[in-house]
Amino acid sequence: MIILKVVSMGRKTFSADFQLMFRLLKLSLFIGAVVILVLMFTLFSFTFGDIFASLLAFFPTGWALIQIAQACRPFVKGIGMWGSVKALSRGYEYIMGVIVFTPVAILAWFPFVSEFQTRLLYNQAFSRGLQIQRILAGGK
């Protein structure tokens, strides 16, 4: 949340006039995040399983916090955090879109998925079910 707030404040401050400064701000935030991850792996002997478990715990918690912030919209606008809530919500939409569509895109690359769809659609039992549905619907 702090990183999102810093980026949104930097976008407002450095938007068009100081684009290089804004990019340097984002670069420093990225390098800081990478350094923190490296330190966590080396000093605290974190594993990728720990990171994955943390993400599984954070996603529902973050979504719940977004929903609570939306329910308390006047209060959140009053303390000036509504822009951060919108940015966090947008980030959640992007992440969930990637999670949902990545398996679909990967499966679309394989030819056996197309063959499976063809066999399923032109299967006699499946086609018979389609004809029965047409009769039940009243089509001629």
N, C-alpha and C positions, 0 to 999 in steps of 0.2 A: 504494500500500500504506500509505503514511503517512497519507493522508487517511482511508482506511478505518479505520485504527487510532485516529485522533483521534475519528472519529464514534462508533466502538464504545465508546471510553473515556468520551466525553461522554454517550452513552446510559446507561451504567452510573452515572455520577456525577449527571447532572441528570434522570434518567428521569421520575419523577412529581412530585417536589417542585419542581423548577426547570425546568419545561417551556419557559418563555420564554427562559431562558439557553441551553437546548439548541438552540432555534430560532435564537437569535442566533449561536451557534457555527456552525451549518450555514450561515447567511447569510454569515458572515465567510469561511468556507471557499469558498463559491460565488463571492463577490466577488473573493477572492484568485485563484481559478482563472481567472476572466474577465480580471482585470488581467494575469496572466501570459500568457494567450493574446494579448491586445492588444499587450503588449510584444514578444512573439515575432513578431507580424505586422509591427509597425512597426520595431523595431530590427534584427531579423535577416532581414527580408524573406521570411518564411515564406509559403507558399501553401497553399491547401486540399489540393492534391496531396501536399504534404509531410506534412500532418496525416494524410491518408488512408494514405499509405505507412507512417507511424509506427504507425497502428492495425493495419495488416496485419502489421507485424512484431511488435507487442506481443501480439496475441491468441494466436498459437500459443506464444509464449514464456511468457506468463502461464499458459496452460493446462498447459504442461510443468512449470512451477514448482509449480502446484497438485498435479499428479500426483506429483511428487517429494516434496512435503510430506506427501501422503497415504501414500506408501510409508514415509516416515520419521516416522510419527505419534508414536511414543513420544518421540523427540527433540524434535519440534516442540511437543508438549504440555509437555515439560520446560522449554523456554525461554519458554513462555507465549504462543505465537503461534497456537495451534490455533483460537481464536475468529476471528482475522483470516483464517486459511485458509478457514474455513467461510463467513465473510462474502464473501470474494473469490469463492468457488465459487458462492455464491448470486447474486452480481452477474453472473458469467459466464452462469449459466442464464438470467437475465432478459435479458441482451443477446442471447444466441443465440435466445431465443424471439422477441424483437422482429425480429431479422434474418430468421428463418424465416417468421414469420406475417405480416409486413408485406406482402410481395408477394401472398400469398394473399388478404389482406383487400382490397388494392387491386384485384386481378383480380375479386373477388366483386362489386365495385360496377359493373362494366361488363356490359351486357346481352349482348354478343357471346359471352362465355364460356359463358353458359347455352345460347345457340343452338348453339354448337360442341359442347357436351356432348350436346344433344338429337340433333343430326345424327349424331354418332358412335355414340350408343347405338342409334338406330333405322336405322342403315345396314344394307343387306341383307347385305353381306359380313361385317360384324361380327356380325349376328344369326345368320348361317349358321354362323359359328365357335362361337357359343354353343350352337347346336343340336347341332353335332358333339361338343362337350365333354360335353353331356348324354348323348349316345349312348355315348361312350367310357366315361363314368362308370357306365353300366349302368342309367340311369333309364328309365322307361317313359313 
